[in-house]
Amino acid sequence: MINDKNSLKSEDEVFIKEIFRKLLESGENYNVDEIESWFKNEGTWKNKQSIIRITNISHYVEEKFQQSNKFQILSNDKSCDCD
């Protein structure tokens, strides 16, 4: 679906964000190390900056999803002054 793997356009980034968001919303999880490994094994992605951008997007979407997840379990860590 990405036309130019060497130069991501803003439409490509929106599409990539949507894929990661849909994965998380459906209850699936992804591991960024596995994503990076996939790029190495896939073979047609040669541009390091595009690969880094996609992995950064995956981090961003995951963080944003976790922040908005109302059912996230919070730590019972007593080291915080939250009382």
C-alpha positions as CSV (number, residue, x, y, z in Angstrom):
1,M,0.0,0.0,0.0
2,I,3.0,2.3,0.4
3,N,4.0,3.7,-3.1
4,D,7.6,4.8,-2.3
5,K,9.3,2.9,0.5
6,N,12.2,5.3,0.3
7,S,10.2,8.4,1.1
8,L,7.0,8.2,3.2
9,K,4.4,10.8,2.5
10,S,2.0,12.1,5.1
11,E,-0.8,9.9,3.6
12,D,1.5,6.9,4.1
13,E,2.0,7.9,7.8
14,V,-1.7,8.3,8.4
15,F,-2.3,4.8,6.8
16,I,0.5,3.3,9.0
17,K,-0.9,4.9,12.2
18,E,-4.3,3.5,11.3
19,I,-3.0,0.0,11.0
20,F,-1.2,0.1,14.4
21,R,-4.3,1.7,16.0
22,K,-6.6,-1.0,14.6
23,L,-4.3,-3.7,15.8
24,L,-4.4,-2.4,19.4
25,E,-8.1,-1.7,19.4
26,S,-8.8,-5.3,18.3
27,G,-6.8,-6.5,21.3
28,E,-3.7,-7.5,19.4
29,N,-0.3,-6.5,20.6
30,Y,2.9,-5.9,18.6
31,N,6.5,-5.8,19.6
32,V,8.7,-3.1,18.1
33,D,11.7,-5.5,18.0
34,E,9.6,-7.9,15.9
35,I,8.7,-5.1,13.6
36,E,12.3,-4.2,13.1
37,S,13.2,-7.8,12.5
38,W,10.4,-8.1,9.9
39,F,11.9,-5.2,8.0
40,K,15.3,-6.9,7.9
41,N,13.8,-10.2,6.7
42,E,11.3,-8.8,4.3
43,G,14.0,-7.4,2.1
44,T,12.3,-4.6,0.0
45,W,12.6,-2.0,2.7
46,K,16.1,-0.5,2.2
47,N,15.7,3.0,3.5
48,K,16.7,3.2,7.1
49,Q,14.9,6.5,7.7
50,S,11.6,5.1,6.5
51,I,12.1,2.0,8.8
52,I,12.9,4.3,11.8
53,R,9.9,6.5,11.1
54,I,7.6,3.5,11.0
55,T,8.9,2.1,14.3
56,N,8.6,5.5,15.8
57,I,5.0,5.7,14.7
58,S,4.4,2.3,16.3
59,H,5.8,3.6,19.6
60,Y,3.7,6.8,19.3
61,V,0.4,4.9,18.5
62,E,1.0,2.4,21.3
63,E,1.7,5.2,23.9
64,K,-1.3,7.2,22.8
65,F,-3.5,4.1,22.9
66,Q,-2.3,3.2,26.4
67,Q,-3.0,6.7,27.7
68,S,-6.5,6.6,26.4
69,N,-7.2,3.0,27.7
70,K,-9.6,3.6,30.6
71,F,-9.2,0.0,31.8
72,Q,-5.4,0.1,32.2
73,I,-4.2,-1.5,35.4
74,L,-2.2,1.0,37.5
75,S,0.8,0.0,39.5
76,N,0.6,-0.3,43.3
77,D,4.1,1.2,43.6
78,K,4.4,2.9,47.0
79,S,7.4,4.9,46.0
80,C,5.1,7.6,44.5
81,D,3.8,10.4,46.7
82,C,0.3,10.1,45.2
83,D,-1.6,9.8,48.5
